[in-house]
Amino acid sequence: LALVAREAAATVSSELFDGDPVYFKVADSVGIYVRSEPDVAATRTGRALMPGGRVRVLERRRVADPKAEPLGRAFLRLAPEAGGDGDAAVGWVMEHHPTSFEAILVRDDAYVPPGDASDRASESGSEI
């Protein structure tokens, strides 16, 4: 049995979220497995994001994929901390379903992580 090394998918574009934390919500109807690399064929890490959960995202990367032309397939790089309301799940997840292309994760700019509301109130001098 011979294993053949597979070349990683080429990056089409990358967007870093390096300012304020950016959170995404997992669609209520589906979960998604976390992968080791931004590639449909990448190894699953053994972690999954559950429906309705939120995660902090550090980067959106589009990679070449013949099934997702012309823009490529979007992957989100998860922050190394729990960063939401789920367990820590370091790795990459697809932003859209691999065959139906329905959104799996949606940006949630209104989300305030537990414990963050009081921090923001003290910074602004107001109460929540």
N, C-alpha and C positions, 0 to 999 in steps of 0.2 A: 504494500500500500504506500503510494507516494503522495505526499502533500505538495500542492502547488501554491506558491506564494501569490497572493492577489494584490495588485496595485490599488492603492487607495483612490477613491474618487477625486477628480480634480476640482478644486475650489473655483466657483464661478464668481462669488462675491462674499464679503464678510462684513458684518456690522457689530461692533463692540458696544456693549452697554456699560460704560465705565463711569457714568455720573451717578445719579440717584439710583437706588436699587430698582430693577425692573422685574415684575412678577407676571407670570402666566397662569391661567386657570385651565385645568384639564377638563375637557368636555364632559358633561354629565353622563353621556351614554357610553363612553369608552375609556379604557385605560391605555397605557402605552408602556412597552418595555424600554428600559434604558440600555443604550449601546455604548461600547467602548470607544467608538470613533464615529464621525459623521458620515456614515455609509450604510445603506440598506443591508448590505451583506456583513456588516461588522458584528462581532461577538456580542451577545447580550451579557450584561453584567450580573444578572440574577435579580436585579431590582426592577420594580415597575412603579409607575405613577398611577394612582387610583382616580376614578371619576370624581370630579368636584374638588380635588386637591389643588393647592397652589404651590408653585416653586419659583425660586429666584433664578433668573437667567442672566448669563454673562455675555453671551454672543449668539448671533444668528448667522449661520453659514449656509450658503447655497452651494451645492455640489452638482457636478454634471451627472445627469441620469437620463438615458434615452427615453424612459417612460414619463419623464416630467419636463420635456422640452417645451418652450425654449428657455425658460427661466432656471431650470434645475430644481432639485429637491432641497427644501429648507430644513435644517437641523438646528436645534437649540442646545447650547452648552449650559448645563446646570451648574449652579454655584456649589462649592464644596461643603457648605453648611446646609442644614435642613432648610433654612431660608424661606419658610412658608409654613404650611401646616401639615407637613409630611416628614417622613424620615429622610435623612441625608441620602441622596442618590446621585453620586458623581458620575458624569458621563454626558451622553448626547441623546436627544429624542427627536423624532420627526415631528414637525409642526403640523403636517397634514397626513391623512391616511394614505398608505402607499398605493392603493388601487382606486379608491373612490375620490381621493383628494379633498375630502371633507376635513374641516379644521379639527385637530385633536387638542391643540393648545391655543388659547386666545389670550392676548395681552390684557392684563387687568390693572389699569392705572389707578383705579379707585381703591384697590386693596391696601390695607394697613396691617402689617403683621402684628400679632399679639405682643403687647409690651411697647410697641412703637408709638402708639397714640399719645401716651403720657410723655414720652421723650420729645415729641414734636410740640406738644402743648407747652412744655417748660421752655423750649427754645423760643417760642413766639410770645411767651408771657400770657397766654390765654389758657382757659380751662376747657376741657372737653367733657 
